[in-house]
């Protein structure tokens, strides 16, 4: 996933239940980084709206949102 890419939480993700977002809610990746400690897991910062940000969420909790071209 890259900065600016549209993503959504996987429905099986614990974050989806915790944030109580509607199914299919899309956000934009603000930043992607890798932790130096542990297994070097990738993390994402994602904005879901003007006041809802998810900081440091595991990248595997997200999936790319369907592109606009695919839906037209």
Backbone torsions as a table, in degrees:
resi	resn	phi	psi	omega
1	UNK	NA	143.7	-176.6
2	UNK	-121.0	162.3	178.3
3	UNK	-57.9	132.6	-179.6
4	UNK	91.1	-13.9	-179.4
5	UNK	-68.1	141.3	176.2
6	UNK	-82.2	131.0	-179.5
7	UNK	-135.6	166.1	171.8
8	UNK	-140.9	156.5	178.3
9	UNK	-72.2	140.4	173.1
10	UNK	-67.0	140.7	-176.6
11	UNK	-63.1	-27.6	179.8
12	UNK	-82.6	-5.2	-177.4
13	UNK	-71.5	137.9	175.3
14	UNK	-62.0	-27.4	177.4
15	UNK	-63.6	-36.1	-179.7
16	UNK	-60.7	-42.4	179.0
17	UNK	-70.2	-41.6	-177.9
18	UNK	-66.3	-39.5	-176.6
19	UNK	-83.5	-15.9	179.0
20	UNK	55.5	43.1	176.9
21	UNK	-83.5	147.9	176.1
22	UNK	-66.1	150.2	178.0
23	UNK	-55.4	135.1	177.9
24	UNK	83.8	3.3	178.4
25	UNK	-61.4	130.5	-178.0
26	UNK	-108.5	145.5	176.3
27	UNK	-132.3	172.2	179.2
28	UNK	-114.5	134.6	178.6
29	UNK	-70.0	123.7	176.8
30	UNK	-90.1	-38.0	-174.6
31	UNK	-158.4	144.7	174.8
32	UNK	-127.8	134.6	-179.2
33	UNK	-151.6	166.5	-179.1
34	UNK	-117.6	134.1	176.7
35	UNK	-74.0	141.8	-179.8
36	UNK	-82.6	-29.0	179.9
37	UNK	-90.3	159.9	177.2
38	UNK	72.8	-142.1	-175.8
39	UNK	-84.3	4.9	-179.5
40	UNK	70.4	38.6	-176.9
41	UNK	-64.5	143.2	176.5
42	UNK	-80.4	141.4	179.4
43	UNK	-125.9	153.9	178.1
44	UNK	-128.7	145.9	166.4
45	UNK	-108.3	125.3	-173.6
46	UNK	-130.8	137.9	176.1
47	UNK	-104.9	123.0	180.0
48	UNK	-102.9	-4.6	179.9
49	UNK	177.5	-177.0	-176.7
50	UNK	-63.1	-23.8	-177.7
51	UNK	-128.6	9.4	-179.0
52	UNK	-119.7	110.7	178.4
53	UNK	-120.3	144.1	173.5
54	UNK	-115.2	117.0	-176.8
55	UNK	-105.4	130.4	172.3
56	UNK	67.7	30.8	179.1
57	UNK	-79.6	146.5	177.5
58	UNK	-62.2	133.5	-178.2
59	UNK	-59.1	-31.2	-177.9
60	UNK	-70.6	-8.8	177.1
61	UNK	-80.2	-8.4	-176.4
62	UNK	-116.4	158.9	172.5
63	UNK	-136.1	152.4	178.2
64	UNK	-62.3	140.6	175.9
65	UNK	-78.0	153.9	178.1
66	UNK	-59.9	134.9	-179.6
67	UNK	-72.4	154.2	180.0
68	UNK	-64.0	-34.1	-179.8
69	UNK	-64.5	-36.2	-178.3
70	UNK	-69.4	-27.6	-176.5
71	UNK	-89.7	-8.9	-179.8
72	UNK	-96.3	NA	NA
